[in-house]
Amino acid sequence: MKAHDGMYIGGVWRPAAGRDRIEVVNPADEQVIGGVPAGNAEDVDAAVRAARAAFPGWAATAPAERAALIAALRDVLVARKSEFAEIITAELGSPAGFSEMVHVGAPIAVSSSFAELGASYAFEERIGNSTVLLEPVGVVGAITPWNYPLHQIVAKVAPALAAGCTLVLKPAEDTPLTAQLFAEAVHEAGIPAGVFNLVTGTGPVAGQALAAHEGVDLVSFTGSTAVGKQIGATAGAAVKRVALELGGKSANVILPGADLAKAVATGVGHVMNNSGQSCNALTRMLVHRDQYEEAVSLAAAAVAAYPCGDPRDPGTRLGPVINAKQRDRVRGYITKGVEEGARLVAGGPDAPHEHGYFIAPTVFADVTPEMTIAQEEIFGPVLSILPYEDQDEALRIANGTVYGLGGAVWAADDETAVAFARRMDTGQVDINGGRFNPLAPFGGYKQSGVGRELGPHGLAEYLQTKSLQF
């Protein structure tokens, strides 16, 4: 894809206000593959003004018509699926098969769900002597991360459009080409000018300007907890709404009687997918002490199936992390784990390849709950395995971090697993390998965020309530 040398504002590509640029680097070979303009407050202001001007007309558009345009957008994503997958592999380093199946497949499923939901959602209900109206909140400032560049865009744009909101998107600076291709898809789908706008740029400049803009009614942010706190403070000063999907340190709890081999293999895969760069990655595996060493051996064997390699190779299952800063950060955590006494049973901090931001798939045993690698989000292909004596201790360990985004429970039967999951302080729990559901709410407890994405609960984030009494 040839990068656009401008911003998509008001239905057209227009020159950026400034001359600053952002280089896009392929993390697998460290080569520059393109560049986009680094937008500033002037670009953000123009985009917000375009969104504000388009809002009355879009909000007044019939929900069924809005839903039909979301379906048209979905159809463009389907038609350009291979193109999106190639871009994501190039700028994120995701293995080609994972790019097509997950990075593009999931957004297609999510856009389909909101096309259906938008046409059937009850935007009005009668309660006693009142009619309650659910109306679009207004202009949305959407700030998305690099780890799932298309999915996170669609997870914000599709429900906002279904609700009747207009948007300004500020994508992550590491993966702006995916966002530009998405803007092309929006245009091709026939979504009216100004309803969706794109400003590429850095977080401290364009992101901050968008969060602080007085014309933005809601800020939807996905990223680190540290940045989420800053955005929350900025939005709070203006008494504007926020939706924050932040960090995680999810526990994969394997109870006695579960299929240990399946639970361990699935858990290892969950951590290694996307090079560990998933906010809900099951990075803490909790195993009963009686089965602990067996689980460690199974994990070491399973991780051997994830060697680092060229993401364009169809056989590659583990690509690089996003950039040099992230590579060094993950290596630092691995070194810290060794220093604090964890047992390294696979991988390590050494570079597996001469070029590219690769991290060897790493497994730690003998991890204790207070260790840094058991408390902080690493965001790389690093698994910690912790022992427990009984369910109460397992629960204390699982709930013993500041996060609460995802989790998993494995048991001999669903009833036992569900009973444990009900006591976990986390927003989403997979039971015995439960599959992804694009209609289920996704979001966190504690410092993992505020609000929910996907399905009816995700649509509700973009609505405000009015009651009429008569």
matplotlib code that plots the C-alpha trace (Angstrom):
import matplotlib.pyplot as plt

x = [0.0, 1.2, 0.7, -1.5, 0.4, -2.4, -5.3, -8.8, -11.0, -14.5, -14.6, -11.3, -7.6, -6.2, -2.6, -1.4, -1.0, 2.6, 5.7, 6.5, 6.6, 6.3, 8.4, 6.8, 9.3, 8.9, 9.7, 10.9, 13.8, 14.0, 13.5, 11.4, 8.4, 6.6, 5.7, 2.7, 2.3, 2.5, -0.7, -0.9, -3.6, -4.6, -5.3, -7.2, -9.3, -10.2, -11.2, -13.3, -15.0, -15.8, -17.2, -19.3, -20.7, -21.7, -23.2, -26.8, -27.4, -25.8, -27.7, -31.0, -30.3, -32.5, -30.8, -31.5, -29.8, -26.8, -26.7, -26.7, -23.7, -21.9, -22.7, -21.3, -18.1, -18.0, -18.2, -15.3, -13.2, -14.1, -13.2, -9.8, -9.0, -5.7, -4.6, -5.3, -3.5, -0.4, -0.3, -0.7, 2.1, 4.4, 3.9, 3.1, 5.1, 2.2, 2.5, 0.6, -1.9, -2.6, -3.0, -5.7, -7.5, -7.5, -6.4, -8.8, -11.2, -12.2, -13.0, -15.1, -17.1, -17.4, -18.6, -21.2, -22.4, -22.9, -24.6, -27.2, -27.4, -27.7, -30.8, -32.5, -31.4, -34.1, -33.2, -36.5, -38.5, -41.6, -41.2, -44.3, -45.4, -42.0, -40.6, -36.8, -34.7, -31.2, -29.4, -25.9, -23.4, -22.0, -18.5, -16.1, -12.4, -11.1, -7.4, -6.4, -3.3, -0.9, -1.3, -4.6, -4.6, -7.7, -9.7, -9.4, -10.5, -13.6, -14.4, -14.8, -16.0, -18.7, -20.7, -20.2, -21.6, -24.5, -25.3, -25.4, -22.1, -19.4, -15.7, -12.1, -9.7, -6.1, -4.3, -1.1, 2.0, 3.5, 0.7, -0.8, -0.9, -3.7, -5.7, -5.2, -6.4, -9.4, -10.2, -10.2, -12.7, -14.9, -14.9, -15.6, -18.5, -20.2, -20.3, -21.1, -18.4, -17.3, -18.9, -15.4, -12.2, -8.6, -5.6, -2.3, 0.2, 1.8, 0.0, 1.6, 0.7, -2.3, -3.7, -3.6, -5.1, -8.0, -8.6, -8.6, -10.7, -13.8, -15.7, -15.2, -18.0, -16.5, -12.9, -12.5, -9.0, -7.2, -3.7, -1.5, -2.9, -0.5, -1.7, -5.3, -4.9, -3.7, -6.6, -9.0, -7.7, -7.8, -11.4, -12.5, -11.4, -13.8, -16.5, -16.6, -17.1, -14.4, -14.2, -10.8, -9.6, -6.2, -3.6, -3.9, -2.1, -4.6, -4.6, -5.1, -6.2, -6.0, -7.9, -7.4, -9.3, -8.9, -7.4, -3.9, -2.3, -5.0, -5.1, -1.3, -1.1, -4.0, -2.6, 0.9, -0.7, -2.7, 0.5, 2.5, -0.2, 0.6, 4.0, 2.4, 1.2, -2.4, -3.8, -5.8, -2.9, -3.0, 0.5, 0.1, -0.6, -1.7, -1.3, -1.9, 1.4, 0.7, 0.7, 3.1, 6.2, 4.2, 2.7, 6.1, 7.4, 4.3, 4.7, 8.4, 7.5, 4.6, 6.6, 9.1, 6.4, 6.7, 10.1, 10.6, 10.7, 9.9, 6.2, 5.7, 6.6, 3.3, 4.9, 5.8, 3.7, 5.8, 6.8, 8.7, 7.5, 6.6, 9.7, 13.2, 11.8, 9.4, 12.0, 14.4, 11.5, 10.6, 14.2, 14.5, 11.6, 13.1, 16.4, 14.5, 12.7, 16.0, 17.4, 14.4, 14.9, 12.4, 13.5, 14.0, 12.8, 12.6, 13.8, 15.6, 16.8, 19.3, 18.3, 17.2, 18.0, 20.6, 18.0, 14.4, 12.8, 12.5, 12.1, 12.6, 9.4, 10.1, 8.7, 9.4, 8.7, 9.0, 7.4, 6.0, 3.1, 5.2, 7.7, 7.8, 7.1, 3.9, 2.7, 3.5, 2.3, 5.2, 3.5, 5.8, 5.9, 6.7, 4.8, 5.0, 3.9, 2.9, 2.0, -0.9, -2.1, -5.8, -8.6, -8.5, -4.8, -5.4, -8.1, -5.8, -3.1, -5.5, -7.0, -3.7, -2.8, -4.0, -5.5, -8.7, -9.2, -9.2, -8.8, -9.4, -10.5, -10.1, -11.8, -13.2, -16.6, -18.0, -20.0, -16.7, -15.0, -17.9, -18.1, -14.4, -14.8, -17.6, -15.1, -12.5, -12.1, -11.9, -14.1, -14.0, -13.3, -12.9, -14.4, -12.6, -11.3, -14.4, -14.3, -14.2, -17.7, -18.0, -21.3, -19.9, -18.8, -15.0, -13.5, -11.8, -12.1, -9.8, -7.0, -7.8, -10.3, -13.7, -16.5, -17.1, -16.5, -18.4, -22.0, -25.0, -22.8, -20.3, -23.0, -24.4, -21.0, -21.9, -25.4, -26.8, -30.2, -33.1, -36.5, -39.8, -42.6, -46.3]
y = [0.0, 3.5, 5.7, 8.8, 12.0, 13.7, 13.3, 11.9, 14.7, 15.6, 12.8, 13.8, 13.4, 16.8, 18.0, 18.0, 21.3, 20.7, 19.0, 16.5, 12.8, 9.4, 6.6, 3.1, 0.3, -3.4, -5.0, -8.3, -6.7, -3.1, -1.6, 1.6, 0.6, 3.9, 7.1, 9.3, 12.8, 13.5, 15.5, 18.3, 20.2, 22.1, 18.8, 17.5, 20.7, 20.4, 16.8, 17.5, 20.3, 18.1, 15.4, 18.0, 19.4, 15.9, 14.8, 16.2, 14.5, 11.2, 11.1, 11.7, 8.9, 5.9, 3.1, 0.6, 2.9, 3.3, -0.4, -1.0, 1.3, -0.7, -3.9, -2.2, -1.4, -5.0, -6.1, -3.9, -5.4, -8.9, -7.8, -6.3, -9.0, -10.0, -6.4, -5.7, -8.9, -7.9, -4.5, -5.8, -8.4, -5.7, -3.0, -5.2, -8.3, -10.6, -14.1, -14.1, -16.8, -15.0, -11.7, -13.0, -15.3, -13.1, -9.5, -9.3, -12.1, -10.8, -7.2, -8.7, -10.7, -7.6, -5.3, -8.0, -8.1, -4.4, -4.3, -6.7, -5.1, -1.6, -2.6, -4.3, -2.3, -0.8, 2.9, 3.7, 2.0, 2.7, 2.7, 3.6, 7.0, 7.7, 7.2, 6.6, 7.5, 6.3, 8.9, 9.2, 10.8, 13.0, 13.3, 10.4, 10.7, 7.2, 6.5, 3.0, 0.8, -1.0, -4.6, -5.3, -2.3, -3.2, -4.9, -2.1, 0.4, -1.6, -2.3, 1.5, 2.7, 0.1, 0.7, 4.4, 4.5, 2.2, 4.6, 7.6, 9.1, 10.7, 10.1, 11.2, 8.3, 8.7, 5.4, 4.2, 5.7, 2.2, 1.0, 3.9, 2.2, -0.1, 2.9, 4.6, 1.5, 1.5, 5.1, 4.0, 1.3, 3.8, 6.0, 3.0, 1.9, 5.2, 6.4, 10.2, 12.8, 13.9, 10.9, 9.3, 11.2, 10.1, 12.0, 10.2, 11.4, 10.7, 10.2, 13.2, 15.6, 14.4, 12.1, 14.6, 17.3, 15.0, 14.0, 17.6, 19.1, 20.8, 19.5, 15.8, 14.4, 10.9, 9.6, 5.9, 4.8, 1.4, 1.2, 1.2, 1.9, 4.7, 6.6, 5.7, 7.5, 10.6, 10.5, 10.0, 13.0, 15.1, 14.1, 14.4, 18.1, 18.7, 16.4, 14.3, 10.6, 8.1, 4.4, 2.9, -0.6, -0.9, -3.4, -6.9, -9.7, -12.5, -15.7, -19.2, -21.3, -25.1, -26.9, -30.6, -32.9, -30.7, -32.0, -30.8, -31.4, -29.4, -26.6, -26.1, -26.3, -23.9, -21.5, -21.5, -20.7, -17.9, -16.2, -16.8, -15.5, -12.1, -12.4, -12.0, -8.5, -9.0, -7.1, -10.2, -12.7, -15.5, -14.7, -16.4, -20.1, -21.4, -25.1, -27.3, -28.3, -32.0, -31.5, -28.6, -30.2, -32.1, -28.8, -27.2, -30.0, -29.8, -26.0, -26.3, -28.8, -26.8, -23.6, -25.4, -25.2, -21.4, -20.6, -17.0, -16.6, -14.5, -13.5, -13.8, -17.5, -19.6, -21.8, -19.0, -18.9, -16.3, -13.0, -10.1, -7.6, -4.2, -2.1, -1.8, -0.2, -3.0, -5.6, -4.1, -3.7, -7.4, -8.5, -6.4, -8.3, -11.6, -10.6, -9.4, -12.7, -14.5, -12.1, -12.5, -16.2, -17.6, -20.8, -20.3, -23.4, -22.1, -19.0, -16.2, -12.6, -13.4, -12.3, -15.3, -13.5, -10.9, -8.6, -7.8, -7.2, -10.9, -12.3, -16.0, -17.7, -17.8, -19.8, -19.3, -21.8, -21.4, -17.9, -16.4, -14.0, -11.0, -11.3, -8.5, -10.9, -12.0, -8.5, -6.3, -6.4, -7.6, -7.5, -10.1, -13.9, -14.6, -17.1, -17.4, -20.7, -20.5, -23.3, -23.3, -25.6, -25.2, -23.2, -20.4, -19.8, -20.0, -17.3, -15.1, -15.3, -14.8, -11.7, -10.5, -7.8, -4.3, -5.7, -7.5, -7.9, -11.5, -15.0, -18.7, -21.6, -25.3, -28.0, -31.5, -30.0, -26.6, -26.3, -26.4, -24.0, -21.5, -21.6, -20.5, -17.9, -16.2, -15.3, -13.9, -10.1, -9.9, -8.8, -11.9, -15.5, -18.4, -21.7, -24.9, -23.3, -21.2, -19.5, -15.8, -14.3, -11.0, -10.2, -10.7, -7.6, -7.1, -4.9, -4.8, -4.5, -2.4, -0.8, -2.7, -0.1, 1.6, 0.5, -2.4, -3.1, -5.4, -6.5, -4.6, -3.4, -2.0, -0.1, 1.3, 3.0, 5.4, 6.3, 8.7, 8.5, 10.9, 10.4, 12.0, 12.0, 12.3]
z = [0.0, -0.8, 2.2, 1.9, 2.5, 4.4, 6.7, 5.9, 7.1, 5.9, 3.3, 1.5, 1.9, 2.8, 3.5, 7.1, 8.9, 9.7, 8.1, 10.8, 9.7, 11.3, 9.8, 9.7, 10.3, 9.6, 13.0, 11.3, 9.4, 10.8, 7.4, 6.8, 4.7, 4.6, 6.4, 7.3, 8.5, 12.2, 12.9, 15.4, 17.2, 14.1, 12.3, 15.2, 15.4, 11.7, 12.1, 15.2, 13.4, 10.5, 12.8, 14.7, 11.5, 10.3, 13.6, 13.4, 10.0, 11.0, 14.4, 12.5, 10.0, 10.6, 12.6, 9.8, 7.3, 9.5, 10.0, 6.2, 5.8, 8.5, 6.5, 3.4, 5.3, 6.4, 2.8, 1.9, 4.6, 3.2, -0.3, 0.8, 3.4, 1.9, 1.5, 5.2, 6.2, 4.2, 5.7, 9.3, 8.7, 7.4, 10.0, 13.1, 12.3, 12.8, 11.1, 7.8, 8.8, 12.1, 10.4, 8.0, 10.5, 13.6, 12.8, 9.8, 10.6, 14.0, 12.8, 10.0, 12.6, 14.9, 12.1, 11.1, 14.7, 14.8, 11.4, 12.8, 16.3, 14.9, 12.9, 15.9, 18.9, 21.1, 21.1, 22.9, 25.6, 27.8, 31.6, 33.6, 32.5, 30.8, 27.4, 27.7, 24.7, 24.0, 22.0, 20.5, 22.9, 20.1, 18.7, 19.7, 20.0, 19.3, 20.2, 19.3, 19.9, 17.6, 18.9, 17.1, 14.8, 12.7, 15.4, 17.9, 15.2, 14.2, 17.9, 18.4, 15.0, 14.3, 17.6, 17.4, 13.9, 14.9, 17.9, 15.6, 16.7, 14.5, 15.1, 14.9, 14.9, 16.1, 15.5, 17.1, 15.4, 14.9, 12.7, 10.8, 7.4, 8.6, 9.7, 6.3, 4.5, 6.9, 5.9, 2.3, 3.2, 4.9, 1.9, -0.4, 1.7, 1.2, 4.8, 4.6, 4.7, 8.1, 9.9, 10.2, 10.2, 10.5, 12.0, 12.2, 14.8, 18.1, 21.4, 23.3, 20.4, 18.4, 21.1, 23.8, 21.6, 20.7, 24.4, 25.5, 22.6, 23.8, 20.7, 21.7, 23.9, 24.6, 24.5, 23.8, 24.5, 24.3, 25.6, 28.7, 32.1, 32.6, 29.5, 30.3, 33.7, 31.9, 29.5, 32.3, 34.1, 31.0, 30.2, 33.8, 33.9, 31.1, 32.5, 29.4, 29.2, 28.8, 27.8, 28.8, 27.9, 29.5, 30.8, 32.1, 33.9, 33.3, 35.2, 33.6, 36.6, 36.1, 38.8, 39.7, 37.4, 34.3, 31.1, 32.0, 28.6, 26.8, 29.4, 29.3, 25.5, 25.0, 27.7, 26.1, 22.7, 24.2, 25.5, 22.3, 19.9, 18.6, 20.2, 23.6, 22.7, 23.9, 26.8, 27.9, 27.4, 30.0, 31.2, 34.6, 34.7, 38.1, 38.6, 41.7, 43.4, 42.8, 39.0, 38.9, 37.5, 34.9, 33.8, 33.6, 31.4, 29.2, 28.8, 27.9, 25.2, 23.9, 23.6, 21.3, 18.6, 18.5, 17.1, 16.0, 12.2, 9.2, 9.6, 5.8, 6.0, 6.2, 8.8, 11.2, 14.4, 16.4, 14.9, 16.4, 19.0, 17.6, 18.0, 19.6, 22.8, 23.4, 22.7, 25.2, 27.7, 27.4, 27.7, 30.9, 32.4, 31.5, 33.1, 36.2, 36.5, 36.6, 39.1, 41.4, 41.5, 38.9, 37.1, 33.4, 31.6, 28.0, 26.1, 27.8, 27.1, 24.3, 20.8, 18.6, 15.4, 14.3, 12.8, 13.8, 17.2, 18.1, 21.6, 22.2, 23.6, 27.3, 30.2, 33.9, 36.7, 40.5, 40.1, 43.3, 43.4, 44.5, 41.7, 39.2, 36.3, 38.2, 38.9, 35.9, 32.3, 30.2, 26.7, 25.2, 24.7, 28.4, 30.6, 34.4, 36.0, 39.7, 42.1, 44.5, 47.4, 47.2, 45.5, 48.1, 47.5, 43.7, 44.0, 46.1, 43.5, 40.5, 42.1, 43.5, 41.0, 40.1, 36.9, 36.1, 32.3, 31.3, 32.7, 32.2, 34.4, 33.6, 35.6, 35.3, 34.5, 33.6, 36.9, 39.0, 36.6, 36.7, 40.5, 40.6, 37.8, 39.7, 42.4, 40.0, 39.9, 36.1, 33.3, 31.1, 31.8, 29.4, 30.8, 29.7, 26.5, 25.7, 22.2, 21.3, 21.2, 19.3, 21.1, 24.7, 26.6, 26.8, 29.4, 32.8, 36.5, 38.7, 36.7, 33.5, 32.5, 32.5, 30.2, 27.8, 24.1, 21.7, 21.5, 23.1, 26.1, 23.7, 21.8, 25.0, 25.7, 22.8, 24.0, 26.5, 28.2, 28.1, 29.7, 28.7, 31.3, 30.3]

ax = plt.figure().add_subplot(projection="3d")
ax.plot(x, y, z, "-o")
ax.set_aspect("equal")
plt.show()
